[in-house]
C-alpha cells in the first residue's frame, strides 16, 4: 500500500491512497468497486507540480481529507496556495477540491488531475500480480472522460466528470483564478460502469455530504449502538473504535436494503465470508444483534442446494465467500460463491441459537429453522463422509482451498515436527463447533417445548463429546491434537485451536486444567495474546500467517473458553494482554500481529499484510468485555445472568442503549458487582455463572459438561 496509506470504505467499495491523496500505480493502491479496481492512478498537480503534503485524516469511514500546499515553479518556498481534497467513497468516488489563496493578490493557475484505470481484479492487486492484458478505450466527451475495458467477459468502465473542467485522454484540467484571500472549488465524480450500466444511486456533486446514504447509515449506527462510559479512557476508546469499525464493515444487500451483514475486513475482504461473518456477528451481539440476523438471513438465502465440485457447493452447506470481481470465476469456480469451508455450516446453527438467547423475532426464527436443519443434515451426509462422527474436509477442485478451517493457508495444519497433514482433515475446533450446533439445536427445541428433539440432539452432542475426547486427546502431551489426518492419525502439533474447544464446551472437565496450562505456557502465551502455534513446534515462525502469529479473535475465543471452565485469572490475563496490544495499536486490534514475546519487544509487532479494520478483530474487544462481565442472556427462559470479574485497572463500566429482545437496557459493572436497568418484561437478573446449557444437559441425563463459566 505504501507507508502511511489512507483507506476509506463504504460497503464493498473502498479506496487506498498515499497519505497525500494520490494513487500510485505499481502499489496495492486504488479505488475499488465490486471487487474491481476502477482507479489505478490519480495524481493532482497545480501548474504541473505535485502538491507538498501537509495533513491528512479519515473523518468518517467513508470520508477523508487531504491538505497540501502548491509548489512554486521558481522553487521559492512559500506558496500562498493551499489545496484541500475531501474524498468520498461509495458507488464510485467523489473528490471535492478547494484551492485557498492566502495572498493579497489574485492567483492564476492550472489544476490538473491525471488518472488511469486498469480494471484489475482485487485478488490480482492484493497479490501483486499484473492484470491480464486488455485493450483500454479512452474517449473524451466535453468535460467527461470515459475509460473502458473488457475483462473476464464483462465490460467495466468509468466516467470521470469535473464541474468546469476540460477533459483529455488522461484526465481533467481546470483553468483557475483564485481571488485574493479567496477560494475556488469544484467536484470531480468518478462513476463506475458495469456492462455500460451506472449504479442505481451514483455519487453526485450536488448532494451535501450529510445527505449521503453513507452519512445517514453512519449516524443511525451511532444512535442505535451502546453508549459507553468506562473509567479507563483507553478501554473506552478501544470499545468505541470497535463499534465504529463494525459499523464501517457493514455491507447491504441491494435486494434487502434493510439487511446488514458484516464483511470480513478492509480493504481486501469487503465481502461476505461465512466463517468470518458468523463469528464476528456472534461476538458483536452486545453491539447490535441485527448484524447476526442479517448475516443468518443472507447466508440462508445462499445456502447450498446441489452438488457442484467446482464451487464445492453441497445441499445444506453454508458458503465460504461471495465475490463480485471480474475474475472471480477463475478464483472461485464458475460462480461468484465458493463453499469450501468446514466450519461455517455448524457456526450457522451456533449463531442462530445464540441470537435466540438474545431475543430473536419469532417470524425470523421460524423462517431460519429449516435452514438450520438443512445445515445439520449437511454435517451428517456430506461433512462426515466416512461416517466416523467427525466433520472433515478435502477440497473437491484444484482451485479450491487446501485447508478449510479458519487456518486456511496451505501450511496451516501440521504435525509437531512440521510435516504437513494430508486430507481428509478433521479439525479439533470444527468438532467443537458441531458439538455447539447440536446443543444449540437442542436449546431451540427446548424453547419450543419439543422434548423429543431435545433428547435427540442432546444425545448426539453427548456421543460426539465422548468420541472426541477419546480420539483427539494426547495423554502423553497433555493437550488435544489439532486434527485427525486422512489416515485418522492425531496431528500432534500444539496449537491455539484447542482453545476454541474450551469455548464450545466439548472438553472433558478432567482435561481442562491441562489444556489451560498449555495455552498459558511461555510457548503459547506471548504476553499480548495466544500464539497460533507453540514456539517449540517444528513449523513455528512468529512472522508467519498461521504458524506462530497472534490473531486477536482466536485469543479472544481462548479467553472465553478459559472463563467458561472457571479459569478466571487466566482469562483475565489474556484479555488484559489483548487490551494492551489494542492500546498500542491506537485503539484498534489488527487482523493479526507477529508472535514475538512481550519480553523480546515492548510493542506488538505488526504483520505486514494484516487487514485493519477487520471484522472479527473489531468484535474481539466486545467479546472480551462480555467475557469479563460474564454476561449470559437466555430470554426463552426469562433470564439474564451477570457476574462481573472486571480487572481493577479498567474500573467502572457502564453501557446504555444495549438491545436485549425488544428493550434497551443499561448495564453497570465494577470489579465484582453488576446491575441492569430496563430489563424486558418477564426477564429476571440472575447473579452468578450458572449456564442454561448445563441445566439442559443435566436434564437430558448427560451430566457435567464443562459449564462452570458463562457461555459467552
Beta strands, then each sheet from edge to edge (+ up, - down):
strand 1: 6-10
strand 2: 13-17
strand 3: 30-33
strand 4: 36-39
strand 5: 41-46
strand 6: 49-50
strand 7: 52-60
strand 8: 63-69
strand 9: 81-89
strand 10: 93-101
strand 11: 107-116
strand 12: 137-141
strand 13: 144-151
strand 14: 154-162
strand 15: 166-168
strand 16: 171-178
strand 17: 183-194
strand 18: 197-198
strand 19: 227-230
strand 20: 250-253
strand 21: 256-265
strand 22: 269-272
strand 23: 321-322
strand 24: 337-338
strand 25: 426-427
strand 26: 473-474
strand 27: 479-480
strand 28: 483-484
strand 29: 490-491
strand 30: 632-634
strand 31: 639-642
strand 32: 653-660
strand 33: 663-669
strand 34: 674-677
strand 35: 684-687
sheet 1: 1+ 2- 3+ 4-
sheet 2: 6+ 5- 11+ 16- 15+
sheet 3: 7+ 8- 9+ 10- 17+ 14- 13+ 12-
sheet 4: 7+ 8- 9+ 10- 17+ 18-
sheet 5: 19+ 32- 33+ 34-
sheet 6: 20+ 21- 22+
sheet 7: 23+ 24-
sheet 8: 25+ 28- 29+
sheet 9: 26+ 27-
sheet 10: 30+ 31- 35-
end
